[in-house]
Amino acid sequence: MAPPSGKRARTCGGATASAAAAARELCSLLLEMRAELAAMRGVVAAQLRRLEQRVARMERAHAFAAGVRGACAAPRADKGGGDVLRRVERVPARTLRLDDLSADVLASIAAQLPEDDELAAELTCRKLRGAVERRRLAAGQTGARTREDCLS
């Protein structure tokens, strides 16, 4: 096929030139955005480090208030001799109870229960009983079902 000539050639050449210019502009815009993202990543990393330091200070203060000695690692003589650094374990998180869960979480738990286990679930706590009852009412069921081996 022969290359275009005359007016058609000028139009095609102009389209190619404008596409190249648009590509260069897009590339420069992408490079600017990449530089901005790199700067933002540095800012976020610095904020995260400050947050981690603040949490560590709060944990040390909480451990000190709770009466845990040695919250800060300090050298001490041990049976093996020499200076040994003693680290205090993180303060254990409060245990999670069914009463502490939100209604949405309890509803999702009730939705996953097999019908045979509804009675056992209802007997665990009032909140879970309510979630199971709401699920049962939504399904148009009445009464709880359970397996016979659970009753013996």
ABEGO torsion letter per residue (X at the ends): XBBBBEAAAAAAAAAAAAAAAAAAAAAAAAAAAAAAAAAAAAAAAAAAAAAAAAAAAAAAAAAAAAGBBGABBBBBBBAAEEBBBBBBBBBBBBBBBAAABBAAAAAAAAAABBAAAAAAAAAABAAAAAAAAAAAAAAGBBEBBBBAAAAX
